Amino acid sequence: MIARRLLAPLALASLAIAAVACGSDDGGSSGAGDGSVTVSDVWIREPAEGAPAAAAYGVITNDTDHTVTFVGASTPVTDNVQIHETITGDDGAMSMREKEGGFPIEPGDSFTLEPGGPHVMLLDVDAADITDPVEVTFEFDGADAVTAAATVEPLPEGESDMDDMDDMDHGGTDMDHGATDMGDMDGDDMGSTATTG
């Protein structure tokens, strides 16, 4: 009987501590109920022999309830990875440059990385390492990183990566135009889908 009297206050104290620990928050936290970020149709064009770079493409979809910013990427095939944007100068010439601050994606929106537009640039690569599939990790501010297996699409026979856009300059990247795929993307140029949990 005495033991029960001593244990009763301890049990009540334990319940009170548990209630505090499980108490509701003010709604500012992010959880599974907020959705996820998905990266789909990820692909890389096979670089020309001897080319020191390749570009990765895909579609990023923000199914969370807040803005997510695509800020970078990484891959086992190189330590030098950048995200690039396309800029059209006053003279109409197009150039590529590293995107400072990343690409914001509003809730419910999708963002496409594509030839002639935003893309992930893999620099200082060995073309022999670009074999199907290539693991690419997409990094975000506001969401967990997403790793996807990018398919490697063969370079069309007789074409170089920059046949369509010989005038385009990758400013500041110190790279050869022949290193980057800016050809037309078609329905066959699609890879896998990955998502945050």
PyMOL CGO cylinders between C-alpha atoms (Angstrom):
from pymol import cmd
from pymol.cgo import CYLINDER

trace = [
    CYLINDER, 0.00, 0.00, 0.00, 2.84, 2.35, 0.92, 0.3, 1, 1, 1, 1, 1, 1,
    CYLINDER, 2.84, 2.35, 0.92, 4.60, 1.47, -2.34, 0.3, 1, 1, 1, 1, 1, 1,
    CYLINDER, 4.60, 1.47, -2.34, 1.49, 2.41, -4.30, 0.3, 1, 1, 1, 1, 1, 1,
    CYLINDER, 1.49, 2.41, -4.30, 1.29, 5.79, -2.57, 0.3, 1, 1, 1, 1, 1, 1,
    CYLINDER, 1.29, 5.79, -2.57, 4.92, 6.50, -3.42, 0.3, 1, 1, 1, 1, 1, 1,
    CYLINDER, 4.92, 6.50, -3.42, 4.56, 5.39, -7.05, 0.3, 1, 1, 1, 1, 1, 1,
    CYLINDER, 4.56, 5.39, -7.05, 1.38, 7.37, -7.78, 0.3, 1, 1, 1, 1, 1, 1,
    CYLINDER, 1.38, 7.37, -7.78, 3.07, 10.83, -7.72, 0.3, 1, 1, 1, 1, 1, 1,
    CYLINDER, 3.07, 10.83, -7.72, 5.92, 9.49, -9.84, 0.3, 1, 1, 1, 1, 1, 1,
    CYLINDER, 5.92, 9.49, -9.84, 3.47, 8.21, -12.44, 0.3, 1, 1, 1, 1, 1, 1,
    CYLINDER, 3.47, 8.21, -12.44, 1.69, 11.58, -12.56, 0.3, 1, 1, 1, 1, 1, 1,
    CYLINDER, 1.69, 11.58, -12.56, 5.00, 13.39, -12.95, 0.3, 1, 1, 1, 1, 1, 1,
    CYLINDER, 5.00, 13.39, -12.95, 5.96, 11.10, -15.84, 0.3, 1, 1, 1, 1, 1, 1,
    CYLINDER, 5.96, 11.10, -15.84, 2.67, 11.80, -17.59, 0.3, 1, 1, 1, 1, 1, 1,
    CYLINDER, 2.67, 11.80, -17.59, 3.15, 15.55, -17.17, 0.3, 1, 1, 1, 1, 1, 1,
    CYLINDER, 3.15, 15.55, -17.17, 6.65, 15.37, -18.69, 0.3, 1, 1, 1, 1, 1, 1,
    CYLINDER, 6.65, 15.37, -18.69, 5.35, 13.32, -21.61, 0.3, 1, 1, 1, 1, 1, 1,
    CYLINDER, 5.35, 13.32, -21.61, 2.57, 15.82, -22.23, 0.3, 1, 1, 1, 1, 1, 1,
    CYLINDER, 2.57, 15.82, -22.23, 5.06, 18.68, -22.40, 0.3, 1, 1, 1, 1, 1, 1,
    CYLINDER, 5.06, 18.68, -22.40, 7.34, 16.75, -24.75, 0.3, 1, 1, 1, 1, 1, 1,
    CYLINDER, 7.34, 16.75, -24.75, 4.47, 15.91, -27.08, 0.3, 1, 1, 1, 1, 1, 1,
    CYLINDER, 4.47, 15.91, -27.08, 2.81, 19.31, -26.86, 0.3, 1, 1, 1, 1, 1, 1,
    CYLINDER, 2.81, 19.31, -26.86, 1.72, 21.08, -30.02, 0.3, 1, 1, 1, 1, 1, 1,
    CYLINDER, 1.72, 21.08, -30.02, 4.03, 23.60, -31.70, 0.3, 1, 1, 1, 1, 1, 1,
    CYLINDER, 4.03, 23.60, -31.70, 3.14, 26.85, -33.43, 0.3, 1, 1, 1, 1, 1, 1,
    CYLINDER, 3.14, 26.85, -33.43, 3.03, 25.30, -36.91, 0.3, 1, 1, 1, 1, 1, 1,
    CYLINDER, 3.03, 25.30, -36.91, 6.46, 26.54, -37.94, 0.3, 1, 1, 1, 1, 1, 1,
    CYLINDER, 6.46, 26.54, -37.94, 8.08, 23.14, -38.33, 0.3, 1, 1, 1, 1, 1, 1,
    CYLINDER, 8.08, 23.14, -38.33, 8.25, 21.07, -41.52, 0.3, 1, 1, 1, 1, 1, 1,
    CYLINDER, 8.25, 21.07, -41.52, 7.23, 17.43, -41.57, 0.3, 1, 1, 1, 1, 1, 1,
    CYLINDER, 7.23, 17.43, -41.57, 6.10, 14.59, -43.80, 0.3, 1, 1, 1, 1, 1, 1,
    CYLINDER, 6.10, 14.59, -43.80, 2.67, 16.18, -44.08, 0.3, 1, 1, 1, 1, 1, 1,
    CYLINDER, 2.67, 16.18, -44.08, 4.24, 19.11, -45.94, 0.3, 1, 1, 1, 1, 1, 1,
    CYLINDER, 4.24, 19.11, -45.94, 4.89, 16.97, -49.02, 0.3, 1, 1, 1, 1, 1, 1,
    CYLINDER, 4.89, 16.97, -49.02, 8.26, 16.52, -50.67, 0.3, 1, 1, 1, 1, 1, 1,
    CYLINDER, 8.26, 16.52, -50.67, 10.58, 17.62, -53.44, 0.3, 1, 1, 1, 1, 1, 1,
    CYLINDER, 10.58, 17.62, -53.44, 10.77, 15.29, -56.43, 0.3, 1, 1, 1, 1, 1, 1,
    CYLINDER, 10.77, 15.29, -56.43, 13.44, 15.18, -59.13, 0.3, 1, 1, 1, 1, 1, 1,
    CYLINDER, 13.44, 15.18, -59.13, 12.39, 13.33, -62.29, 0.3, 1, 1, 1, 1, 1, 1,
    CYLINDER, 12.39, 13.33, -62.29, 13.49, 12.68, -65.88, 0.3, 1, 1, 1, 1, 1, 1,
    CYLINDER, 13.49, 12.68, -65.88, 17.15, 13.11, -64.93, 0.3, 1, 1, 1, 1, 1, 1,
    CYLINDER, 17.15, 13.11, -64.93, 19.61, 12.62, -67.79, 0.3, 1, 1, 1, 1, 1, 1,
    CYLINDER, 19.61, 12.62, -67.79, 23.09, 13.49, -69.00, 0.3, 1, 1, 1, 1, 1, 1,
    CYLINDER, 23.09, 13.49, -69.00, 24.23, 13.62, -72.61, 0.3, 1, 1, 1, 1, 1, 1,
    CYLINDER, 24.23, 13.62, -72.61, 27.31, 11.48, -73.19, 0.3, 1, 1, 1, 1, 1, 1,
    CYLINDER, 27.31, 11.48, -73.19, 30.26, 13.89, -73.56, 0.3, 1, 1, 1, 1, 1, 1,
    CYLINDER, 30.26, 13.89, -73.56, 32.38, 13.83, -76.68, 0.3, 1, 1, 1, 1, 1, 1,
    CYLINDER, 32.38, 13.83, -76.68, 35.64, 11.92, -76.37, 0.3, 1, 1, 1, 1, 1, 1,
    CYLINDER, 35.64, 11.92, -76.37, 38.15, 14.02, -74.47, 0.3, 1, 1, 1, 1, 1, 1,
    CYLINDER, 38.15, 14.02, -74.47, 35.55, 16.60, -73.40, 0.3, 1, 1, 1, 1, 1, 1,
    CYLINDER, 35.55, 16.60, -73.40, 36.17, 17.76, -69.80, 0.3, 1, 1, 1, 1, 1, 1,
    CYLINDER, 36.17, 17.76, -69.80, 32.54, 18.50, -68.90, 0.3, 1, 1, 1, 1, 1, 1,
    CYLINDER, 32.54, 18.50, -68.90, 28.95, 17.35, -69.21, 0.3, 1, 1, 1, 1, 1, 1,
    CYLINDER, 28.95, 17.35, -69.21, 25.55, 18.82, -68.37, 0.3, 1, 1, 1, 1, 1, 1,
    CYLINDER, 25.55, 18.82, -68.37, 22.74, 17.20, -66.37, 0.3, 1, 1, 1, 1, 1, 1,
    CYLINDER, 22.74, 17.20, -66.37, 19.05, 17.95, -66.83, 0.3, 1, 1, 1, 1, 1, 1,
    CYLINDER, 19.05, 17.95, -66.83, 15.74, 17.04, -65.22, 0.3, 1, 1, 1, 1, 1, 1,
    CYLINDER, 15.74, 17.04, -65.22, 12.54, 18.36, -63.62, 0.3, 1, 1, 1, 1, 1, 1,
    CYLINDER, 12.54, 18.36, -63.62, 12.34, 19.46, -59.98, 0.3, 1, 1, 1, 1, 1, 1,
    CYLINDER, 12.34, 19.46, -59.98, 8.85, 19.56, -58.47, 0.3, 1, 1, 1, 1, 1, 1,
    CYLINDER, 8.85, 19.56, -58.47, 8.14, 21.26, -55.15, 0.3, 1, 1, 1, 1, 1, 1,
    CYLINDER, 8.14, 21.26, -55.15, 5.19, 19.55, -53.47, 0.3, 1, 1, 1, 1, 1, 1,
    CYLINDER, 5.19, 19.55, -53.47, 5.89, 21.14, -50.09, 0.3, 1, 1, 1, 1, 1, 1,
    CYLINDER, 5.89, 21.14, -50.09, 3.90, 24.02, -48.61, 0.3, 1, 1, 1, 1, 1, 1,
    CYLINDER, 3.90, 24.02, -48.61, 6.82, 26.47, -48.77, 0.3, 1, 1, 1, 1, 1, 1,
    CYLINDER, 6.82, 26.47, -48.77, 9.34, 27.88, -51.23, 0.3, 1, 1, 1, 1, 1, 1,
    CYLINDER, 9.34, 27.88, -51.23, 12.34, 25.62, -51.82, 0.3, 1, 1, 1, 1, 1, 1,
    CYLINDER, 12.34, 25.62, -51.82, 15.56, 26.87, -53.44, 0.3, 1, 1, 1, 1, 1, 1,
    CYLINDER, 15.56, 26.87, -53.44, 17.69, 24.65, -55.66, 0.3, 1, 1, 1, 1, 1, 1,
    CYLINDER, 17.69, 24.65, -55.66, 21.18, 25.67, -54.56, 0.3, 1, 1, 1, 1, 1, 1,
    CYLINDER, 21.18, 25.67, -54.56, 23.62, 23.08, -55.89, 0.3, 1, 1, 1, 1, 1, 1,
    CYLINDER, 23.62, 23.08, -55.89, 24.44, 19.54, -56.84, 0.3, 1, 1, 1, 1, 1, 1,
    CYLINDER, 24.44, 19.54, -56.84, 27.10, 16.89, -56.41, 0.3, 1, 1, 1, 1, 1, 1,
    CYLINDER, 27.10, 16.89, -56.41, 28.13, 13.65, -58.08, 0.3, 1, 1, 1, 1, 1, 1,
    CYLINDER, 28.13, 13.65, -58.08, 30.76, 10.96, -57.50, 0.3, 1, 1, 1, 1, 1, 1,
    CYLINDER, 30.76, 10.96, -57.50, 32.27, 11.53, -60.97, 0.3, 1, 1, 1, 1, 1, 1,
    CYLINDER, 32.27, 11.53, -60.97, 33.68, 14.99, -60.10, 0.3, 1, 1, 1, 1, 1, 1,
    CYLINDER, 33.68, 14.99, -60.10, 34.18, 17.39, -57.22, 0.3, 1, 1, 1, 1, 1, 1,
    CYLINDER, 34.18, 17.39, -57.22, 33.55, 20.39, -59.48, 0.3, 1, 1, 1, 1, 1, 1,
    CYLINDER, 33.55, 20.39, -59.48, 29.80, 20.83, -59.99, 0.3, 1, 1, 1, 1, 1, 1,
    CYLINDER, 29.80, 20.83, -59.99, 27.94, 24.10, -60.63, 0.3, 1, 1, 1, 1, 1, 1,
    CYLINDER, 27.94, 24.10, -60.63, 24.38, 25.13, -61.41, 0.3, 1, 1, 1, 1, 1, 1,
    CYLINDER, 24.38, 25.13, -61.41, 24.14, 27.44, -64.42, 0.3, 1, 1, 1, 1, 1, 1,
    CYLINDER, 24.14, 27.44, -64.42, 21.64, 29.92, -65.81, 0.3, 1, 1, 1, 1, 1, 1,
    CYLINDER, 21.64, 29.92, -65.81, 21.29, 31.23, -69.37, 0.3, 1, 1, 1, 1, 1, 1,
    CYLINDER, 21.29, 31.23, -69.37, 21.76, 34.95, -69.93, 0.3, 1, 1, 1, 1, 1, 1,
    CYLINDER, 21.76, 34.95, -69.93, 20.91, 36.89, -73.11, 0.3, 1, 1, 1, 1, 1, 1,
    CYLINDER, 20.91, 36.89, -73.11, 23.05, 39.98, -73.57, 0.3, 1, 1, 1, 1, 1, 1,
    CYLINDER, 23.05, 39.98, -73.57, 22.06, 43.31, -75.11, 0.3, 1, 1, 1, 1, 1, 1,
    CYLINDER, 22.06, 43.31, -75.11, 23.56, 42.12, -78.38, 0.3, 1, 1, 1, 1, 1, 1,
    CYLINDER, 23.56, 42.12, -78.38, 21.38, 39.01, -78.37, 0.3, 1, 1, 1, 1, 1, 1,
    CYLINDER, 21.38, 39.01, -78.37, 24.28, 36.67, -77.62, 0.3, 1, 1, 1, 1, 1, 1,
    CYLINDER, 24.28, 36.67, -77.62, 23.56, 33.94, -75.09, 0.3, 1, 1, 1, 1, 1, 1,
    CYLINDER, 23.56, 33.94, -75.09, 25.95, 32.96, -72.35, 0.3, 1, 1, 1, 1, 1, 1,
    CYLINDER, 25.95, 32.96, -72.35, 25.99, 30.68, -69.33, 0.3, 1, 1, 1, 1, 1, 1,
    CYLINDER, 25.99, 30.68, -69.33, 27.08, 31.59, -65.83, 0.3, 1, 1, 1, 1, 1, 1,
    CYLINDER, 27.08, 31.59, -65.83, 26.95, 30.10, -62.38, 0.3, 1, 1, 1, 1, 1, 1,
    CYLINDER, 26.95, 30.10, -62.38, 23.67, 30.94, -60.66, 0.3, 1, 1, 1, 1, 1, 1,
    CYLINDER, 23.67, 30.94, -60.66, 24.35, 32.81, -57.43, 0.3, 1, 1, 1, 1, 1, 1,
    CYLINDER, 24.35, 32.81, -57.43, 21.82, 32.12, -54.70, 0.3, 1, 1, 1, 1, 1, 1,
    CYLINDER, 21.82, 32.12, -54.70, 20.17, 29.26, -56.57, 0.3, 1, 1, 1, 1, 1, 1,
    CYLINDER, 20.17, 29.26, -56.57, 16.76, 28.89, -58.22, 0.3, 1, 1, 1, 1, 1, 1,
    CYLINDER, 16.76, 28.89, -58.22, 13.69, 29.40, -55.98, 0.3, 1, 1, 1, 1, 1, 1,
    CYLINDER, 13.69, 29.40, -55.98, 10.74, 27.07, -56.62, 0.3, 1, 1, 1, 1, 1, 1,
    CYLINDER, 10.74, 27.07, -56.62, 7.34, 28.08, -55.27, 0.3, 1, 1, 1, 1, 1, 1,
    CYLINDER, 7.34, 28.08, -55.27, 5.02, 25.55, -53.56, 0.3, 1, 1, 1, 1, 1, 1,
    CYLINDER, 5.02, 25.55, -53.56, 3.33, 23.34, -56.16, 0.3, 1, 1, 1, 1, 1, 1,
    CYLINDER, 3.33, 23.34, -56.16, 5.60, 24.54, -58.99, 0.3, 1, 1, 1, 1, 1, 1,
    CYLINDER, 5.60, 24.54, -58.99, 8.08, 22.62, -61.16, 0.3, 1, 1, 1, 1, 1, 1,
    CYLINDER, 8.08, 22.62, -61.16, 11.45, 23.83, -62.40, 0.3, 1, 1, 1, 1, 1, 1,
    CYLINDER, 11.45, 23.83, -62.40, 12.98, 22.38, -65.56, 0.3, 1, 1, 1, 1, 1, 1,
    CYLINDER, 12.98, 22.38, -65.56, 16.69, 21.97, -66.21, 0.3, 1, 1, 1, 1, 1, 1,
    CYLINDER, 16.69, 21.97, -66.21, 17.08, 21.71, -69.98, 0.3, 1, 1, 1, 1, 1, 1,
    CYLINDER, 17.08, 21.71, -69.98, 19.44, 22.25, -72.91, 0.3, 1, 1, 1, 1, 1, 1,
    CYLINDER, 19.44, 22.25, -72.91, 19.66, 25.96, -73.67, 0.3, 1, 1, 1, 1, 1, 1,
    CYLINDER, 19.66, 25.96, -73.67, 18.37, 26.79, -70.20, 0.3, 1, 1, 1, 1, 1, 1,
    CYLINDER, 18.37, 26.79, -70.20, 19.26, 26.18, -66.56, 0.3, 1, 1, 1, 1, 1, 1,
    CYLINDER, 19.26, 26.18, -66.56, 21.34, 23.05, -66.04, 0.3, 1, 1, 1, 1, 1, 1,
    CYLINDER, 21.34, 23.05, -66.04, 23.77, 21.28, -63.75, 0.3, 1, 1, 1, 1, 1, 1,
    CYLINDER, 23.77, 21.28, -63.75, 27.34, 21.54, -65.03, 0.3, 1, 1, 1, 1, 1, 1,
    CYLINDER, 27.34, 21.54, -65.03, 29.75, 18.70, -64.29, 0.3, 1, 1, 1, 1, 1, 1,
    CYLINDER, 29.75, 18.70, -64.29, 33.27, 20.08, -64.77, 0.3, 1, 1, 1, 1, 1, 1,
    CYLINDER, 33.27, 20.08, -64.77, 36.68, 18.38, -64.83, 0.3, 1, 1, 1, 1, 1, 1,
    CYLINDER, 36.68, 18.38, -64.83, 35.15, 15.03, -65.69, 0.3, 1, 1, 1, 1, 1, 1,
    CYLINDER, 35.15, 15.03, -65.69, 36.69, 12.05, -67.43, 0.3, 1, 1, 1, 1, 1, 1,
    CYLINDER, 36.69, 12.05, -67.43, 34.37, 11.09, -70.28, 0.3, 1, 1, 1, 1, 1, 1,
    CYLINDER, 34.37, 11.09, -70.28, 35.09, 7.44, -69.48, 0.3, 1, 1, 1, 1, 1, 1,
    CYLINDER, 35.09, 7.44, -69.48, 33.42, 7.93, -66.06, 0.3, 1, 1, 1, 1, 1, 1,
    CYLINDER, 33.42, 7.93, -66.06, 30.14, 9.12, -67.60, 0.3, 1, 1, 1, 1, 1, 1,
    CYLINDER, 30.14, 9.12, -67.60, 28.49, 5.72, -67.89, 0.3, 1, 1, 1, 1, 1, 1,
    CYLINDER, 28.49, 5.72, -67.89, 24.83, 4.86, -67.38, 0.3, 1, 1, 1, 1, 1, 1,
    CYLINDER, 24.83, 4.86, -67.38, 23.66, 5.57, -64.74, 0.3, 1, 1, 1, 1, 1, 1,
    CYLINDER, 23.66, 5.57, -64.74, 25.38, 8.57, -63.11, 0.3, 1, 1, 1, 1, 1, 1,
    CYLINDER, 25.38, 8.57, -63.11, 24.38, 9.41, -59.55, 0.3, 1, 1, 1, 1, 1, 1,
    CYLINDER, 24.38, 9.41, -59.55, 23.51, 13.08, -59.12, 0.3, 1, 1, 1, 1, 1, 1,
    CYLINDER, 23.51, 13.08, -59.12, 22.48, 14.63, -55.79, 0.3, 1, 1, 1, 1, 1, 1,
    CYLINDER, 22.48, 14.63, -55.79, 20.36, 17.78, -55.97, 0.3, 1, 1, 1, 1, 1, 1,
    CYLINDER, 20.36, 17.78, -55.97, 20.75, 20.11, -52.99, 0.3, 1, 1, 1, 1, 1, 1,
    CYLINDER, 20.75, 20.11, -52.99, 18.09, 22.47, -51.62, 0.3, 1, 1, 1, 1, 1, 1,
    CYLINDER, 18.09, 22.47, -51.62, 17.55, 25.23, -49.12, 0.3, 1, 1, 1, 1, 1, 1,
    CYLINDER, 17.55, 25.23, -49.12, 14.26, 24.35, -47.47, 0.3, 1, 1, 1, 1, 1, 1,
    CYLINDER, 14.26, 24.35, -47.47, 14.21, 20.62, -48.25, 0.3, 1, 1, 1, 1, 1, 1,
    CYLINDER, 14.21, 20.62, -48.25, 16.36, 17.52, -47.99, 0.3, 1, 1, 1, 1, 1, 1,
    CYLINDER, 16.36, 17.52, -47.99, 18.81, 16.67, -50.76, 0.3, 1, 1, 1, 1, 1, 1,
    CYLINDER, 18.81, 16.67, -50.76, 17.53, 14.31, -53.46, 0.3, 1, 1, 1, 1, 1, 1,
    CYLINDER, 17.53, 14.31, -53.46, 19.74, 11.73, -55.16, 0.3, 1, 1, 1, 1, 1, 1,
    CYLINDER, 19.74, 11.73, -55.16, 18.75, 10.46, -58.59, 0.3, 1, 1, 1, 1, 1, 1,
    CYLINDER, 18.75, 10.46, -58.59, 20.26, 8.03, -61.10, 0.3, 1, 1, 1, 1, 1, 1,
    CYLINDER, 20.26, 8.03, -61.10, 20.72, 9.98, -64.32, 0.3, 1, 1, 1, 1, 1, 1,
    CYLINDER, 20.72, 9.98, -64.32, 20.56, 8.07, -67.57, 0.3, 1, 1, 1, 1, 1, 1,
    CYLINDER, 20.56, 8.07, -67.57, 23.34, 8.78, -70.05, 0.3, 1, 1, 1, 1, 1, 1,
    CYLINDER, 23.34, 8.78, -70.05, 22.02, 9.56, -73.52, 0.3, 1, 1, 1, 1, 1, 1,
    CYLINDER, 22.02, 9.56, -73.52, 24.39, 8.89, -76.43, 0.3, 1, 1, 1, 1, 1, 1,
    CYLINDER, 24.39, 8.89, -76.43, 25.73, 11.78, -78.45, 0.3, 1, 1, 1, 1, 1, 1,
    CYLINDER, 25.73, 11.78, -78.45, 24.07, 11.70, -81.90, 0.3, 1, 1, 1, 1, 1, 1,
    CYLINDER, 24.07, 11.70, -81.90, 26.47, 10.45, -84.55, 0.3, 1, 1, 1, 1, 1, 1,
    CYLINDER, 26.47, 10.45, -84.55, 28.38, 13.25, -86.24, 0.3, 1, 1, 1, 1, 1, 1,
    CYLINDER, 28.38, 13.25, -86.24, 27.29, 15.90, -83.73, 0.3, 1, 1, 1, 1, 1, 1,
    CYLINDER, 27.29, 15.90, -83.73, 29.19, 17.78, -81.07, 0.3, 1, 1, 1, 1, 1, 1,
    CYLINDER, 29.19, 17.78, -81.07, 27.63, 18.92, -77.81, 0.3, 1, 1, 1, 1, 1, 1,
    CYLINDER, 27.63, 18.92, -77.81, 27.44, 22.57, -78.91, 0.3, 1, 1, 1, 1, 1, 1,
    CYLINDER, 27.44, 22.57, -78.91, 26.40, 22.30, -82.57, 0.3, 1, 1, 1, 1, 1, 1,
    CYLINDER, 26.40, 22.30, -82.57, 23.18, 24.17, -81.81, 0.3, 1, 1, 1, 1, 1, 1,
    CYLINDER, 23.18, 24.17, -81.81, 24.75, 26.97, -79.79, 0.3, 1, 1, 1, 1, 1, 1,
    CYLINDER, 24.75, 26.97, -79.79, 28.30, 27.63, -80.95, 0.3, 1, 1, 1, 1, 1, 1,
    CYLINDER, 28.30, 27.63, -80.95, 27.98, 31.28, -79.91, 0.3, 1, 1, 1, 1, 1, 1,
    CYLINDER, 27.98, 31.28, -79.91, 27.12, 30.45, -76.33, 0.3, 1, 1, 1, 1, 1, 1,
    CYLINDER, 27.12, 30.45, -76.33, 29.80, 31.20, -73.77, 0.3, 1, 1, 1, 1, 1, 1,
    CYLINDER, 29.80, 31.20, -73.77, 30.14, 29.53, -70.39, 0.3, 1, 1, 1, 1, 1, 1,
    CYLINDER, 30.14, 29.53, -70.39, 31.53, 32.61, -68.68, 0.3, 1, 1, 1, 1, 1, 1,
    CYLINDER, 31.53, 32.61, -68.68, 33.93, 32.02, -65.85, 0.3, 1, 1, 1, 1, 1, 1,
    CYLINDER, 33.93, 32.02, -65.85, 34.02, 28.24, -66.15, 0.3, 1, 1, 1, 1, 1, 1,
    CYLINDER, 34.02, 28.24, -66.15, 37.19, 28.01, -68.25, 0.3, 1, 1, 1, 1, 1, 1,
    CYLINDER, 37.19, 28.01, -68.25, 35.76, 25.25, -70.38, 0.3, 1, 1, 1, 1, 1, 1,
    CYLINDER, 35.76, 25.25, -70.38, 35.58, 24.20, -73.98, 0.3, 1, 1, 1, 1, 1, 1,
    CYLINDER, 35.58, 24.20, -73.98, 32.29, 24.66, -75.88, 0.3, 1, 1, 1, 1, 1, 1,
    CYLINDER, 32.29, 24.66, -75.88, 32.57, 21.08, -77.01, 0.3, 1, 1, 1, 1, 1, 1,
    CYLINDER, 32.57, 21.08, -77.01, 32.15, 19.96, -73.43, 0.3, 1, 1, 1, 1, 1, 1,
    CYLINDER, 32.15, 19.96, -73.43, 28.53, 20.90, -72.92, 0.3, 1, 1, 1, 1, 1, 1,
    CYLINDER, 28.53, 20.90, -72.92, 25.38, 19.39, -74.35, 0.3, 1, 1, 1, 1, 1, 1,
    CYLINDER, 25.38, 19.39, -74.35, 22.99, 22.07, -75.54, 0.3, 1, 1, 1, 1, 1, 1,
    CYLINDER, 22.99, 22.07, -75.54, 21.20, 19.96, -78.14, 0.3, 1, 1, 1, 1, 1, 1,
    CYLINDER, 21.20, 19.96, -78.14, 17.43, 19.60, -78.34, 0.3, 1, 1, 1, 1, 1, 1,
    CYLINDER, 17.43, 19.60, -78.34, 15.89, 17.47, -75.62, 0.3, 1, 1, 1, 1, 1, 1,
    CYLINDER, 15.89, 17.47, -75.62, 13.30, 15.00, -76.83, 0.3, 1, 1, 1, 1, 1, 1,
    CYLINDER, 13.30, 15.00, -76.83, 11.08, 12.43, -75.22, 0.3, 1, 1, 1, 1, 1, 1,
    CYLINDER, 11.08, 12.43, -75.22, 13.81, 9.79, -75.27, 0.3, 1, 1, 1, 1, 1, 1,
    CYLINDER, 13.81, 9.79, -75.27, 16.09, 11.91, -73.11, 0.3, 1, 1, 1, 1, 1, 1,
    CYLINDER, 16.09, 11.91, -73.11, 14.46, 10.99, -69.84, 0.3, 1, 1, 1, 1, 1, 1,
    CYLINDER, 14.46, 10.99, -69.84, 15.75, 9.18, -66.78, 0.3, 1, 1, 1, 1, 1, 1,
    CYLINDER, 15.75, 9.18, -66.78, 14.66, 8.29, -63.26, 0.3, 1, 1, 1, 1, 1, 1,
    CYLINDER, 14.66, 8.29, -63.26, 12.58, 9.92, -60.54, 0.3, 1, 1, 1, 1, 1, 1,
    CYLINDER, 12.58, 9.92, -60.54, 13.75, 10.58, -57.01, 0.3, 1, 1, 1, 1, 1, 1,
    CYLINDER, 13.75, 10.58, -57.01, 12.10, 12.31, -54.09, 0.3, 1, 1, 1, 1, 1, 1,
    CYLINDER, 12.10, 12.31, -54.09, 12.62, 13.56, -50.57, 0.3, 1, 1, 1, 1, 1, 1,
    CYLINDER, 12.62, 13.56, -50.57, 10.82, 11.64, -47.91, 0.3, 1, 1, 1, 1, 1, 1,
]
cmd.load_cgo(trace, "trace")
